[in-house]
Amino acid sequence: MVREPEAGWWAEQARQTVTVAAVRESDAAWHPETVVAELAHLAVDDGLLVVFGSSARSVQHTMVAELRIRLPRQEVVSIRVRHRHGDLLRDAAVVERLLDAGRLPVVVTPLATLHDVTAEIASYLRADRVLRVLRTTGGAELRPVWQRSAVS
């Protein structure tokens, strides 16, 4: 007797790679064209979530506008998320639905909660990797902070 694998197994096989990029407002301003170019490049191949730590209360930032210009065929959706345990699961579920629909979510959160929000949403999404901006003498680069190990 041959059994079909469970539906969850099939869903896992079809799942796209999910990358979470944690970006501080000050790092995005260091070399904005480089940061936006790298994020746009990732968004073409992966499911990308940008978690943007900002001291401003608005979700309208230059980086979001630049992503919209560079990715005209992809809807860039910015949402404000605060680190409140009761709401964070709901916010993570909204982000997951946006990714599943092929959109690029940009989560704007206070700078003080950037790391916590990034970690919790990345865990909820079962992200494949988490990146952050590293300032370099030649500009800025997205570097891995964490990457899921391959399962054999």
One Martini backbone bead per residue (centre of mass of N, CA, C, O) as a GRO file, in nm:
protein
  152
    1MET     BB    1   0.096   0.037   0.023
    2VAL     BB    2   0.031   0.374  -0.082
    3ARG     BB    3   0.092   0.688   0.057
    4GLU     BB    4   0.004   0.996   0.085
    5PRO     BB    5   0.108   1.272   0.167
    6GLU     BB    6   0.056   1.517   0.347
    7ALA     BB    7  -0.050   1.835   0.301
    8GLY     BB    8   0.184   1.973   0.458
    9TRP     BB    9   0.410   1.868   0.283
   10TRP     BB   10   0.326   2.008   0.020
   11ALA     BB   11   0.332   2.297   0.126
   12GLU     BB   12   0.636   2.294   0.195
   13GLN     BB   13   0.740   2.240  -0.100
   14ALA     BB   14   0.593   2.512  -0.227
   15ARG     BB   15   0.746   2.700  -0.068
   16GLN     BB   16   0.890   2.984  -0.038
   17THR     BB   17   1.131   3.188   0.016
   18VAL     BB   18   1.206   3.350   0.332
   19THR     BB   19   1.291   3.692   0.384
   20VAL     BB   20   1.441   3.890   0.643
   21ALA     BB   21   1.474   4.250   0.675
   22ALA     BB   22   1.668   4.448   0.886
   23VAL     BB   23   1.602   4.810   0.911
   24ARG     BB   24   1.748   5.097   0.978
   25GLU     BB   25   1.708   5.420   0.917
   26SER     BB   26   2.014   5.497   0.929
   27ASP     BB   27   2.108   5.272   0.729
   28ALA     BB   28   1.931   5.360   0.486
   29ALA     BB   29   2.080   5.651   0.475
   30TRP     BB   30   2.370   5.584   0.402
   31HIS     BB   31   2.284   5.394   0.122
   32PRO     BB   32   1.995   5.388  -0.028
   33GLU     BB   33   2.044   5.268  -0.314
   34THR     BB   34   2.171   5.001  -0.215
   35VAL     BB   35   1.953   4.893  -0.029
   36VAL     BB   36   1.718   4.897  -0.234
   37ALA     BB   37   1.852   4.719  -0.448
   38GLU     BB   38   1.881   4.465  -0.270
   39LEU     BB   39   1.583   4.434  -0.196
   40ALA     BB   40   1.474   4.414  -0.485
   41HIS     BB   41   1.633   4.164  -0.564
   42LEU     BB   42   1.506   3.976  -0.349
   43ALA     BB   43   1.198   4.018  -0.430
   44VAL     BB   44   1.213   3.856  -0.700
   45ASP     BB   45   1.291   3.557  -0.560
   46ASP     BB   46   1.157   3.624  -0.284
   47GLY     BB   47   1.015   3.629   0.011
   48LEU     BB   48   0.971   3.958   0.143
   49LEU     BB   49   1.063   4.111   0.455
   50VAL     BB   50   1.042   4.433   0.597
   51VAL     BB   51   1.206   4.566   0.884
   52PHE     BB   52   1.143   4.901   1.005
   53GLY     BB   53   1.334   5.116   1.196
   54SER     BB   54   1.156   5.394   1.350
   55SER     BB   55   1.090   5.719   1.488
   56ALA     BB   56   0.861   5.741   1.312
   57ARG     BB   57   0.502   5.715   1.277
   58SER     BB   58   0.517   5.670   0.990
   59VAL     BB   59   0.480   5.469   0.679
   60GLN     BB   60   0.617   5.705   0.520
   61HIS     BB   61   0.897   5.632   0.324
   62THR     BB   62   1.153   5.643   0.111
   63MET     BB   63   1.202   5.339   0.086
   64VAL     BB   64   0.915   5.266   0.000
   65ALA     BB   65   0.906   5.442  -0.253
   66GLU     BB   66   1.153   5.308  -0.393
   67LEU     BB   67   1.035   5.024  -0.409
   68ARG     BB   68   0.795   5.102  -0.588
   69ILE     BB   69   0.971   5.191  -0.828
   70ARG     BB   70   1.148   4.918  -0.861
   71LEU     BB   71   0.848   4.754  -0.812
   72PRO     BB   72   0.585   4.785  -1.020
   73ARG     BB   73   0.467   4.467  -1.000
   74GLN     BB   74   0.478   4.521  -0.689
   75GLU     BB   75   0.323   4.529  -0.388
   76VAL     BB   76   0.377   4.778  -0.146
   77VAL     BB   77   0.329   4.721   0.210
   78SER     BB   78   0.267   4.932   0.479
   79ILE     BB   79   0.307   4.863   0.836
   80ARG     BB   80   0.216   4.906   1.165
   81VAL     BB   81   0.426   4.788   1.445
   82ARG     BB   82   0.394   4.682   1.766
   83HIS     BB   83   0.523   4.550   2.075
   84ARG     BB   84   0.249   4.341   2.122
   85HIS     BB   85   0.161   4.037   2.211
   86GLY     BB   86  -0.147   4.041   2.134
   87ASP     BB   87  -0.085   4.163   1.825
   88LEU     BB   88   0.155   4.012   1.681
   89LEU     BB   89   0.008   3.766   1.564
   90ARG     BB   90  -0.182   3.922   1.384
   91ASP     BB   91   0.039   4.073   1.224
   92ALA     BB   92   0.180   3.814   1.119
   93ALA     BB   93  -0.068   3.712   0.960
   94VAL     BB   94  -0.081   3.950   0.767
   95VAL     BB   95   0.199   3.911   0.647
   96GLU     BB   96   0.149   3.627   0.538
   97ARG     BB   97  -0.079   3.707   0.341
   98LEU     BB   98   0.091   3.901   0.173
   99LEU     BB   99   0.300   3.694   0.078
  100ASP     BB  100   0.095   3.491  -0.050
  101ALA     BB  101   0.002   3.739  -0.255
  102GLY     BB  102   0.289   3.881  -0.354
  103ARG     BB  103   0.379   4.079  -0.149
  104LEU     BB  104   0.553   4.367   0.006
  105PRO     BB  105   0.629   4.388   0.327
  106VAL     BB  106   0.643   4.679   0.552
  107VAL     BB  107   0.756   4.695   0.871
  108VAL     BB  108   0.678   4.944   1.103
  109THR     BB  109   0.897   5.021   1.377
  110PRO     BB  110   1.030   5.084   1.649
  111LEU     BB  111   1.359   5.087   1.712
  112ALA     BB  112   1.344   4.937   1.997
  113THR     BB  113   1.172   4.678   1.843
  114LEU     BB  114   1.312   4.551   1.597
  115HIS     BB  115   1.426   4.275   1.702
  116ASP     BB  116   1.167   4.154   1.820
  117VAL     BB  117   0.988   4.168   1.569
  118THR     BB  118   1.170   4.011   1.383
  119ALA     BB  119   1.185   3.746   1.546
  120GLU     BB  120   0.878   3.683   1.571
  121ILE     BB  121   0.800   3.690   1.270
  122ALA     BB  122   1.012   3.490   1.165
  123SER     BB  123   0.907   3.256   1.334
  124TYR     BB  124   0.616   3.249   1.230
  125LEU     BB  125   0.717   3.217   0.915
  126ARG     BB  126   0.965   3.039   0.885
  127ALA     BB  127   1.224   3.154   0.808
  128ASP     BB  128   1.526   3.120   0.622
  129ARG     BB  129   1.613   3.432   0.672
  130VAL     BB  130   1.824   3.689   0.824
  131LEU     BB  131   1.878   4.035   0.771
  132ARG     BB  132   2.125   4.303   0.761
  133VAL     BB  133   2.268   4.607   0.783
  134LEU     BB  134   2.597   4.689   0.659
  135ARG     BB  135   2.840   4.902   0.705
  136THR     BB  136   3.058   5.042   0.464
  137THR     BB  137   3.298   5.207   0.291
  138GLY     BB  138   3.129   5.149   0.006
  139GLY     BB  139   2.852   5.125   0.191
  140ALA     BB  140   2.600   4.871   0.172
  141GLU     BB  141   2.490   4.559   0.330
  142LEU     BB  142   2.347   4.243   0.321
  143ARG     BB  143   2.348   4.039   0.613
  144PRO     BB  144   2.362   3.760   0.785
  145VAL     BB  145   2.219   3.639   1.097
  146TRP     BB  146   2.021   3.406   0.985
  147GLN     BB  147   1.997   3.043   0.902
  148ARG     BB  148   1.851   2.784   0.777
  149SER     BB  149   1.888   2.464   0.784
  150ALA     BB  150   1.924   2.196   0.606
  151VAL     BB  151   1.701   1.940   0.515
  152SER     BB  152   1.734   1.575   0.457
   0.00000   0.00000   0.00000
